[in-house]
């Protein structure tokens, strides 16, 4: 009886595995480098000076890439923070809410990047990608020639090496991820991840940052959200041990945003533990 009650809950969980609040496409409105032990910056805030805002406005456009099965409005706060800091921001929703084949989503994302570059005249764009969106963006960079179009890549809770959560339904004998292709591809040991992680994790001249949180309920183990080969890996709780941030919270959390902003500016990563 207990198992019959638990199974539907787990099935729903896996259906939303790595659920990123996917936002609608909108026009502007070789060891890893670790900063896990970096102390927070006492004077840093979530506000920018006029000079910093002007520099952001003159810099690369930023594309916020959504993840699996979310709602459009959930990325609004992150896009708004970036716009207040002067960035030109687009939000990209994965095709079919990210339920389908990740390489197919990456090819669609490639076209979107081209549209943003054409409309702005920018040679390159920066990417802030949540959950599955980080895999879509990384596949585009690594396998579709995207390294020439992306300057900075910031992933938030992306299962770069898969997650055991995506294996739960199969474990319970209900099939492989209930037939959700993207979930199958994010399972630990999938052929998709084997291909994506073969060779260099961080090709090209892209500046790579991977952010993770200890309380991530969907990426397990948490360290599977890191990248090797020169990436900057940021564990929020290493600098801010009392900060509670879940998988979806990475999009909304003020401390996480200070990391995003520093990464986009090319600054040393010093999370502000008190940021709202």
C-alpha positions as CSV (number, residue, x, y, z in Angstrom):
1,X,0.0,0.0,0.0
2,X,2.8,2.4,0.9
3,X,4.6,1.7,-2.3
4,X,1.5,2.3,-4.4
5,X,1.3,5.8,-2.7
6,X,4.9,6.6,-3.3
7,X,5.2,5.5,-6.9
8,X,2.9,8.2,-8.4
9,X,4.8,10.9,-6.4
10,X,8.1,9.7,-7.8
11,X,6.7,9.5,-11.3
12,X,5.6,13.1,-11.1
13,X,9.0,14.0,-9.7
14,X,10.8,12.4,-12.6
15,X,8.4,14.0,-15.1
16,X,9.7,17.3,-13.7
17,X,13.3,16.2,-13.2
18,X,15.6,19.1,-13.4
19,X,12.5,21.2,-13.9
20,X,13.7,24.5,-14.9
21,X,11.2,27.4,-15.0
22,X,11.2,27.6,-18.8
23,X,10.6,31.2,-19.9
24,X,9.0,32.2,-23.1
25,X,11.3,33.4,-25.9
26,X,11.3,37.2,-25.5
27,X,13.2,40.0,-27.1
28,X,15.1,42.3,-24.7
29,X,11.8,43.2,-22.5
30,X,42.7,20.4,-17.0
31,X,41.9,20.2,-13.2
32,X,38.9,22.3,-12.5
33,X,39.5,25.8,-11.1
34,X,37.5,25.8,-7.9
35,X,36.4,28.8,-5.9
36,X,34.6,26.6,-3.3
37,X,36.7,28.0,-0.5
38,X,36.4,31.6,-1.5
39,X,35.3,33.9,1.3
40,X,32.3,36.2,0.7
41,X,32.9,39.8,-0.2
42,X,31.8,42.0,2.7
43,X,31.3,45.1,0.6
44,X,29.6,43.6,-2.4
45,X,26.0,44.3,-3.1
46,X,23.4,43.6,-5.7
47,X,23.4,47.1,-7.0
48,X,25.7,48.5,-9.7
49,X,27.3,51.8,-10.3
50,X,26.4,53.9,-13.4
51,X,29.7,53.0,-15.0
52,X,29.1,49.3,-14.5
53,X,25.6,49.5,-16.0
54,X,27.0,51.4,-19.0
55,X,29.7,48.7,-19.4
56,X,27.0,45.9,-19.3
57,X,24.9,47.7,-21.9
58,X,27.8,47.9,-24.2
59,X,28.8,44.3,-23.6
60,X,27.5,41.0,-24.9
61,X,23.7,40.3,-25.0
62,X,22.7,37.7,-22.4
63,X,20.5,34.7,-23.2
64,X,18.9,33.1,-20.2
65,X,18.3,29.4,-21.2
66,X,15.4,27.6,-19.5
67,X,15.3,23.9,-18.5
68,X,12.7,21.2,-18.4
69,X,9.0,21.7,-18.0
70,X,8.6,25.1,-16.3
71,X,6.5,28.2,-16.7
72,X,7.4,31.4,-18.5
73,X,7.1,33.8,-15.6
74,X,9.6,32.0,-13.4
75,X,12.6,33.5,-15.2
76,X,11.2,37.0,-14.9
77,X,13.1,37.9,-11.7
78,X,16.4,36.8,-13.1
79,X,15.9,38.6,-16.4
80,X,14.8,41.7,-14.5
81,X,18.0,41.7,-12.3
82,X,20.1,41.5,-15.3
83,X,18.3,44.3,-17.1
84,X,18.6,46.5,-14.0
85,X,22.4,45.9,-14.2
86,X,22.3,47.1,-17.8
87,X,22.3,43.9,-19.8
88,X,20.4,43.3,-22.9
89,X,18.5,40.1,-22.1
90,X,16.6,37.4,-24.0
91,X,15.0,34.4,-22.5
92,X,14.9,31.1,-24.4
93,X,12.3,28.4,-23.8
94,X,13.4,24.9,-24.9
95,X,11.3,23.4,-27.6
96,X,8.5,21.2,-26.2
97,X,9.4,22.5,-22.8
98,X,12.6,20.5,-23.0
99,X,10.9,17.1,-23.0
100,X,12.5,15.9,-26.2
101,X,15.9,15.1,-27.6
102,X,18.6,17.5,-26.2
103,X,20.7,17.7,-29.5
104,X,17.5,18.6,-31.3
105,X,16.9,21.4,-28.7
106,X,20.5,22.5,-29.2
107,X,20.0,22.9,-32.9
108,X,17.0,25.1,-32.3
109,X,19.0,27.1,-29.8
110,X,21.7,27.6,-32.4
111,X,19.2,29.3,-34.6
112,X,18.0,31.5,-31.7
113,X,21.6,32.6,-30.9
114,X,22.0,33.5,-34.6
115,X,18.8,35.6,-34.4
116,X,20.0,37.5,-31.3
117,X,23.4,38.2,-32.9
118,X,21.8,39.4,-36.1
119,X,19.4,41.7,-34.3
120,X,22.1,43.2,-32.0
121,X,25.1,43.1,-34.3
122,X,27.0,41.4,-31.5
123,X,29.8,39.0,-32.4
124,X,29.1,36.9,-29.3
125,X,26.5,36.4,-26.6
126,X,26.8,35.3,-23.0
127,X,24.6,32.4,-21.7
128,X,23.1,31.9,-18.2
129,X,21.6,28.4,-18.3
130,X,19.5,26.6,-15.7
131,X,19.3,22.8,-15.4
132,X,18.8,21.1,-18.7
133,X,19.4,24.4,-20.4
134,X,23.1,24.1,-19.5
135,X,23.3,20.8,-21.4
136,X,21.6,22.2,-24.4
137,X,23.9,25.2,-24.4
138,X,27.0,23.1,-23.8
139,X,26.1,20.7,-26.6
140,X,25.7,23.7,-28.9
141,X,29.1,24.9,-28.0
142,X,30.9,21.6,-28.1
143,X,29.2,19.8,-31.0
144,X,27.5,22.5,-33.2
145,X,30.3,25.0,-33.6
146,X,28.9,27.3,-30.9
147,X,32.3,28.1,-29.3
148,X,32.7,31.0,-31.8
149,X,29.3,32.5,-30.8
150,X,29.5,32.2,-27.0
151,X,31.8,34.3,-24.8
152,X,30.7,33.4,-21.2
153,X,28.8,30.3,-20.1
154,X,27.2,30.1,-16.6
155,X,25.3,27.0,-15.7
156,X,23.0,26.8,-12.6
157,X,22.3,23.3,-11.3
158,X,23.0,21.6,-14.6
159,X,23.5,17.8,-14.4
160,X,26.7,17.9,-16.4
161,X,27.4,14.3,-15.5
162,X,23.8,13.2,-15.0
163,X,21.6,12.7,-11.9
164,X,20.3,9.6,-10.1
165,X,16.9,11.3,-9.8
166,X,16.4,10.6,-13.6
167,X,17.0,6.9,-12.9
168,X,14.2,6.5,-10.3
169,X,11.3,5.5,-12.5
170,X,13.4,2.8,-14.2
171,X,14.5,1.5,-10.8
172,X,10.8,1.2,-9.8
173,X,10.1,-0.8,-12.9
174,X,8.0,1.8,-14.5
175,X,10.1,2.2,-17.7
176,X,13.0,4.4,-18.6
177,X,12.0,7.9,-17.4
178,X,8.4,7.3,-18.2
179,X,9.4,7.8,-21.9
180,X,10.7,11.3,-21.5
181,X,13.6,11.5,-23.8
182,X,15.5,14.3,-22.1
183,X,15.1,12.6,-18.8
184,X,16.6,9.4,-20.3
185,X,19.5,11.5,-21.6
186,X,20.1,13.1,-18.2
187,X,20.3,9.7,-16.5
188,X,23.7,8.8,-15.2
189,X,25.4,6.5,-17.7
190,X,23.4,7.6,-20.7
191,X,24.9,7.5,-24.1
192,X,24.2,11.2,-24.6
193,X,26.2,12.2,-21.5
194,X,29.0,9.8,-22.5
195,X,29.4,11.6,-25.8
196,X,29.0,15.1,-24.3
197,X,31.6,14.4,-21.7
198,X,34.1,12.7,-23.9
199,X,37.3,14.7,-24.3
200,X,37.4,18.3,-23.2
201,X,34.6,19.5,-20.9
202,X,35.2,23.1,-21.8
203,X,36.3,23.6,-25.4
204,X,37.1,26.8,-27.2
205,X,37.8,30.2,-25.7
206,X,34.5,30.3,-23.8
207,X,34.8,31.3,-20.1
208,X,33.0,28.5,-18.2
209,X,31.3,28.8,-14.8
210,X,29.3,26.0,-13.2
211,X,27.2,26.9,-10.1
212,X,25.8,24.3,-7.7
213,X,24.1,24.1,-4.3
214,X,24.2,21.4,-1.6
215,X,20.4,21.5,-1.3
216,X,19.8,20.7,-4.9
217,X,17.0,18.1,-4.7
218,X,17.1,17.2,-8.4
219,X,20.8,16.9,-9.2
220,X,22.2,14.1,-7.2
221,X,25.0,13.7,-6.5
222,X,25.5,17.5,-6.3
223,X,29.0,17.4,-7.6
224,X,27.7,16.1,-11.0
225,X,26.9,19.7,-11.6
226,X,30.6,20.6,-12.0
227,X,32.8,20.8,-15.0
228,X,36.5,19.9,-15.4
229,X,39.2,21.2,-17.8
230,X,39.6,24.7,-16.5
231,X,36.0,25.6,-15.5
232,X,35.3,27.8,-12.5
233,X,33.1,25.6,-10.2
234,X,31.1,27.5,-7.5
235,X,29.5,25.8,-4.5
236,X,27.2,28.3,-2.9
237,X,27.5,26.9,0.6
238,X,31.3,26.8,0.6
239,X,31.3,30.6,0.9
240,X,27.9,30.9,2.5
241,X,27.3,27.7,4.6
242,X,24.0,28.9,6.1
243,X,22.5,29.8,2.7
244,X,19.7,27.4,1.7
245,X,19.2,27.2,-2.0
246,X,17.2,24.5,-3.9
247,X,17.3,23.6,-7.5
248,X,14.7,26.1,-8.6
249,X,16.0,28.6,-6.1
250,X,19.2,29.0,-8.1
251,X,17.2,31.2,-10.5
252,X,15.8,33.5,-7.7
253,X,18.5,33.5,-5.0
254,X,20.3,36.8,-4.4
255,X,23.6,35.2,-3.4
256,X,23.6,33.1,-6.6
257,X,22.8,36.3,-8.6
258,X,26.0,37.9,-7.3
259,X,27.9,34.9,-8.6
260,X,26.2,35.2,-12.0
261,X,27.0,38.9,-12.2
262,X,30.6,38.4,-11.3
263,X,31.0,35.6,-13.8
264,X,29.5,37.8,-16.6
265,X,31.8,40.6,-15.7
266,X,34.9,38.4,-15.6
267,X,35.5,39.2,-11.9
268,X,36.8,37.0,-9.1
269,X,33.9,35.0,-7.7
270,X,33.2,36.3,-4.2
271,X,29.5,35.4,-3.3
272,X,27.6,37.9,-1.2
273,X,26.0,35.8,1.5
274,X,23.6,38.6,2.6
275,X,22.3,39.4,-0.9
276,X,18.5,39.3,-1.3
